[in-house]
Amino acid sequence: MFLHYIDLAWRSFKRTPLVSILMVSAIAVGIGITMTSLSVYHMMSMDPIPNKSDQLFAVQINTMDDGETWWTSDDLALQMTYKDALALYESDIPKRKVAQVRTGFSVHMNNDTVKPFVEAARVTGPDFFDMFDLEFLYGGVWSDAQHSNANKVVVISEELNDKLFGGADSVGQQVMLDEHAFQIVGVIKDWNIHTKYYDLTNGAFNSPENLFIPFSLIPVMELPTWGNTNGWRYEEINSYQDRLQAELFWIQFWVEIDNPTSLQEFKDFIHAYLIDQAENGRFERETPKYEVRNVNEWIEYNGVVSDDNRILVGLSFMFLVVCLANILGLLLGKFLRRAPEIGVRRALGASKSQVFAQHLVEVGMLGLFGGLLGIVIAQLGLWGVRQTYSYYSALASMDLTMLFSAPAISIVACMVAGLYPAWLVCRTTPAIYLKTQ
Amino acid sequence: MLEIKPIINALFRSKAGAMMLLVQIAVTVAIVSNATFIIQDRVAYLNQETGYPEEEVFSFSIMSFAEDTNLLEQAELDEQTLRNIPGVINAVNASEVPLSGSGSASSFFLVPNPDGERGVRAAYTMGDENIIDTLGVKIVAGRSFTADDVVVQEEGMDTVPSVGIASQAFLDEMFPEGDGIGKTLYFGPFPMQIVGVVDKMKGPWLKDSRADNLVIIPLVRSHTFQKMIVRTEPGQRASIMAQVEDLMLENSNERVIMRVRGMDESKQNYNAEDILMMRMLITLVVVLVSVTALGIFGLTVFNINKRTKQIGTRRALGARKSDIVRYFLVENALICTLGLIIGGVAAVYLGQTLLQHYEVPALDLTYVIITMLSVLVISLLSVLMPANKAANISPSIATRSI
């Protein structure tokens, strides 16, 4: 029966080609525009690490005097001081932990084969790779001894390994970062994340760094930060050592904790630490303020999905409503003109529900065509987005979810629009149409 | 005269079609007036005056990894090389590039080391006496820097410049009673006398609440990461930008030259999100209006086909062609007006919802009114063609049976 309805729908489609094409284009444009903005929104708001996003926490502590404000909603700075990061790193409560910051180097091989280029580097702890689910292609992370000795060791990305070593196993080789020779200990596989959730301070959608070096190198190499540094009071800072002791916020701190008991313990640890610091007179603060946020809360708190994007998604759905109203109007006209034919079918024994089903199949088919064409339009739209904004290039694409939702949304929307016309037409009384003609 | 009563009677006989048209028009008005308003807001933001000849200025960054190089001497040499290129007006090694989205800011105070007092925040950039000329900004009061003003710092903050040049907006905020020139303000414990005022120069962040506050300090520091700003003769920038990397590497090859960008390009990168939003909204508005117009067109065609016989009968009974056209126009105008009124209210409501939840300015009512009028005109135009076709239906059709 279903196949027969499809056949009927196709015949009906061909009988009024102009109106049919008009309807399909209307739904296609509606779906295309909606899918363009929805895809970007979907990519932006997607959980970047679904299997453990509720176990990774960004840590924020307030080490300012009472009365000092910050631009965040809860007056907590997004980063912390170097000395606080070192102190929190002492805690054994978290399963894993990293203190980290972004820096950068000129990368070269001390010869003429590779033209020197600049790369950003992540200065981080050895737990980083396990915490954020990075896989190694060759080698592995630097050892604890190398970390505590502040050895010049580096983990590079597959992309960089391809560029410098043609994809060969480069573990044990040397690479020059500025004037320093670093030994490669590991190569990680390409890390495809849409949102750079582990460091949102310099653009949430930038690609991850290609170099990873030990956090212990900071005081030794006096590494400059490539991220933000914020202060809240005037301090005389004449040397790098002053900077390390200063009340400047420039270090990010993450922990991995997989059970509520440890989480509470860790919070108590921070609480006690902040009380201790206040008592030592470092800052004037009555009650300690701190926050640990999991990945999704962190993304929400940092406003990663822009207002513009939400507005666009909203407007696109309203636009889809216009397209549907459009189709509904056209369907009404089209179906009602067929009333005499339906009258005959009804007289020959077709039940109301059969007529109804037949028409729903017909609009469903329009929806399918519209949805498929809509994907093409959405791809065009996303191409336009990538052209305008290269920063969005990883975001402006459709994953499988979006690819399947396009025809699904389209068919459902069309069926909703088709309900009323189909209902009207199935109520046709056969008698009228059998009389005069 | 306009046969409104029979038209309304007829409309009530086919409510659903009219209803859909009404919904379409209402939603269209709501979306289009809000979208055009946001578009206009972004266009105004993107086209604002920045104070710089953006098409004549470009910048690039140098990251040196050479050991034992005197970076200050190197920078002087680089500046000289750049100035020797035909078509270059001036070049300067500066700490930050305006409009680029990357920079530094600090609070400035009226007294040294204030306790608890709120200062005025301004972005700042540092460079030698060539910086004003290179940026191409206009000094409206006081003077530019001289070579004597410039302090060269090897290490630490041992000596600092005693003068600075500031934007008018910053001085107006610092000294509300006006006339900030010649006054002294404090940067931490360091005094700085304002010797020149620039009428307009934007800081590095156009979206900042203090986007107009910029202070230029005549200080040169040794740094492995440097930024170079160059101003060229109009029209020659592209060819000069193309040769900069090679020329710089000829001077010294133990470094990387990057981000060779025109000032307008840097600004565009910083504003890419707004440009994207603007383009997407423009697409949305254009497509939406076309879809609505097509919908009205399609619906009228259907109505006419349905009523062929009635039209023929009316014509046979003496109605003129213009009467038929008028009938459809009035019918459409009736639905449209109702849709416009509902749409106007919806637009205002939508505007308020957006205002509550997002950072958008309050909707200007003129946009709603202009949109309503435009939609009415488009709607009537979409009816006109099918209506004219209907008017050509021959009266003889009435006498025929189907």
Interface residues (C-beta under 8 A of the other chain):
Chain A: V19 L22 A26 V29 G30 I33 T36 S37 G104 F105 S106 H108 P116 F117 V118 M176 D178 E179 P224 Y234 E236 N238 S239 S306 D307 D308 R310 I311 L312 L315 S316 M318 F319 V321 V322 C323 A325 N326 L328 G329 L330 L332 G333 K334 L336 R337 G381 G384 V385 T388 Y389 S390 Y391 Y392 Y420 P421 L424 Q437
Chain B: A16 G17 M20 L21 V23 Q24 V27 T28 A30 I31 N34 A35 I38 M63 S64 F65 A66 E67 N113 G156 M157 G188 P189 T224 F225 E254 R255 V256 M258 A272 E273 D274 I275 L276 M277 R279 M280 L281 T283 L284 V287 L288 V291 T292 L294 G295 G298 L299 F302 N303 N305 K306 L354 H357 Y358 E359 V360 I402
